[in-house]
Amino acid sequence: QVQLVESGGGLVQPGGSLRLSCAASGSFFSGRAMAWYRQTPGKERELVASISSVGSTNYADSVKGRFTISRDNAKKTVYPQMNSLKFEDTGVYYCASRILGSTGSSTGDYVYWGQGTLVTVSS
């Protein structure tokens, strides 16, 4: 069984930066693809960024050039570094894990989910 615990959310001004963390428990972390999703009220959960077991990354067009996803297998942790934040980046951010090492593009590709952490971009 895998448990994911997100942290690092909060209030940030537009143009600011924030780094979230997702700490995983369980085995085979290094062999699993990880992802961050974002959800706002009334909208479906959307993929923000993902990273494969070998470090290949994918980003939503809306965050390319601003967000960077990385992983530390020794710490069993995955991070999104979020820079140049915009109002539309506000939402609950969820960490997700696949069983496989390759990244997926839909929520159904990810088996394990964290409880979410709220990011609010506001002046």
C-alpha positions as CSV (number, residue, x, y, z in Angstrom):
1,Q,0.0,0.0,0.0
2,V,1.1,3.5,-0.8
3,Q,0.3,6.6,1.1
4,L,0.9,10.1,-0.2
5,V,1.0,13.2,2.0
6,E,1.2,16.7,0.4
7,S,2.4,19.8,2.1
8,G,3.5,23.3,1.2
9,G,0.3,24.9,0.1
10,G,-0.8,28.4,1.1
11,L,-1.4,31.9,0.1
12,V,0.9,33.6,-2.4
13,Q,0.8,36.8,-4.4
14,P,0.7,36.8,-8.2
15,G,4.2,36.5,-9.6
16,G,5.4,34.7,-6.5
17,S,6.7,31.2,-6.0
18,L,5.8,28.1,-4.0
19,R,7.2,24.6,-3.7
20,L,4.9,21.8,-2.7
21,S,6.1,18.4,-1.4
22,C,4.6,15.0,-1.6
23,A,6.0,12.4,0.7
24,A,5.3,8.7,-0.2
25,S,5.3,5.7,2.0
26,G,5.5,2.1,0.8
27,S,8.0,0.3,-1.4
28,F,9.1,0.7,-5.0
29,F,8.8,4.5,-5.1
30,S,11.7,4.8,-7.5
31,G,9.9,2.6,-10.0
32,R,6.6,4.5,-10.0
33,A,5.6,7.5,-12.1
34,M,4.4,10.4,-10.1
35,A,2.2,13.4,-11.0
36,W,0.5,16.5,-9.6
37,Y,-3.0,17.3,-10.5
38,R,-5.0,20.5,-9.8
39,Q,-8.7,21.0,-9.2
40,T,-10.9,24.1,-8.9
41,P,-14.6,24.2,-7.9
42,G,-16.8,23.1,-10.7
43,K,-14.0,21.8,-12.9
44,E,-12.5,18.4,-13.4
45,R,-9.1,17.5,-11.9
46,E,-6.5,18.4,-14.5
47,L,-2.9,17.2,-14.9
48,V,-0.3,19.8,-14.1
49,A,2.9,17.9,-14.3
50,S,4.2,14.3,-14.2
51,I,7.5,12.6,-13.9
52,S,8.4,9.1,-14.9
53,S,10.6,6.7,-12.9
54,V,13.6,7.6,-15.1
55,G,13.0,11.4,-14.7
56,S,11.1,12.2,-18.0
57,T,8.7,15.1,-17.4
58,N,5.5,16.3,-18.9
59,Y,3.7,19.6,-18.2
60,A,0.3,21.1,-19.0
61,D,0.6,23.9,-21.5
62,S,-0.6,26.4,-18.9
63,V,2.4,25.8,-16.6
64,K,5.2,25.1,-19.1
65,G,8.2,27.4,-18.4
66,R,6.8,28.2,-14.9
67,F,6.6,24.9,-13.1
68,T,9.3,22.3,-12.6
69,I,8.6,18.8,-11.2
70,S,11.4,16.8,-9.7
71,R,11.8,13.7,-7.5
72,D,14.1,12.6,-4.8
73,N,14.0,8.8,-4.7
74,A,16.1,8.6,-1.5
75,K,13.6,10.7,0.3
76,K,10.6,9.2,-1.5
77,T,9.4,12.7,-2.3
78,V,8.2,14.5,-5.4
79,Y,8.2,18.3,-5.7
80,P,6.7,20.8,-8.0
81,Q,8.5,24.1,-8.0
82,M,5.9,26.7,-9.0
83,N,7.2,30.1,-10.2
84,S,5.5,33.2,-11.7
85,L,2.2,32.1,-10.1
86,K,-1.0,33.4,-11.6
87,F,-4.5,33.8,-10.3
88,E,-5.6,30.8,-12.4
89,D,-3.1,28.6,-10.6
90,T,-5.4,28.7,-7.5
91,G,-6.7,25.3,-6.6
92,V,-6.3,22.1,-4.6
93,Y,-3.2,20.3,-5.7
94,Y,-3.1,16.5,-5.5
95,C,-0.1,14.2,-5.7
96,A,-0.7,10.9,-7.5
97,S,1.2,7.7,-8.1
98,R,1.1,5.1,-10.7
99,I,2.0,1.5,-10.3
100,L,4.0,1.7,-13.6
101,G,7.1,3.7,-14.2
102,S,5.8,5.5,-17.3
103,T,3.6,8.6,-16.9
104,G,-0.1,8.6,-17.7
105,S,-2.3,11.4,-19.0
106,S,-5.6,10.6,-17.3
107,T,-6.7,10.4,-13.6
108,G,-7.5,6.7,-14.1
109,D,-3.8,6.0,-14.8
110,Y,-3.0,6.9,-11.2
111,V,-3.9,4.5,-8.5
112,Y,-2.8,6.3,-5.3
113,W,-3.8,9.8,-4.3
114,G,-3.0,12.2,-1.6
115,Q,-5.5,14.3,0.3
116,G,-4.6,17.5,-1.5
117,T,-3.2,20.9,-0.5
118,L,-4.7,24.2,-1.2
119,V,-2.8,26.9,-3.2
120,T,-4.4,30.3,-3.3
121,V,-2.9,33.0,-5.6
122,S,-4.3,36.3,-4.5
123,S,-3.2,39.9,-4.0
